Amino acid sequence: MSLRVRENMTLAHLDKFVTHFGIVRSTQERTAAKRTAKAVGLSGATIDSTMAELSGGNQQKALFGRDR
């Protein structure tokens, strides 16, 4: 619950955003998280909000977006 929305949404696909040196490409990660948030209808929150700050419905949407 302490992770950010973008971290939760991109966690399953983190390998797409990590360089060979283990550094996360934050611009690509943020772009993907914004696209996913829009696709699942996440409302009233930013991708930098923590999961604990979201309503129950938005928490479910964020977790659903993890598998996209």
N, C-alpha and C positions, 0 to 999 in steps of 0.2 A: 504494500500500500504506500510505501514511501518513495517508490520510483515515479518518475514523471510519465505523463501520458505517452510522449514520444518514445521513451525507453521501453515501455510496455508494448507499444505497437510494433516496434522494430526488433524486439528481442529475438523472435523466432527466425529472423532473417539477418541477424547481425553480421554474418559473414559477408554479406553484400556491401557493407559499409566500413569494413575494417581493411586498412592497408596491410601490406606485407610485414610492416613493422609493428602491427597491433594497435595502431591509432585509428580511432573512429573518425570517419569523414562526416563531420557534423552537418555540413550543408546538404549533403545527399540524404542523410538520416532525417533531417528536418523536413525536407521536401517530400520524402516518402510518407512521413507521419502526417503532414498536412493533407496530402492527397487521401490517405486512408481515413483520417478524421472526417473529411468531407464525404467520402463514400459511405461511411456507416452512419452519418447524420449526427455526429457528436456536436452538441450545442451548448452554448453558455460556458465553455471552457477553452483554454488554450492548450496547445500541446506541451507547454511548460508547467502546467498545473500538476500537482501530485494526484495520484489516484484517490487518496483520502479526501481530497477537496471536491471530488465529483459526487453527483447524486448517484443513487443506485443504478438508475437506468443508463446514465452516461458511463458508469464503471463497466457495465455489461457491454456497451457498445465498444468501448476501448479494448476490452478483452476479445471481443468478437473480431475487431480489426487486427488483432495480433496474427490471426491465421490467414489474412488476405495476402 
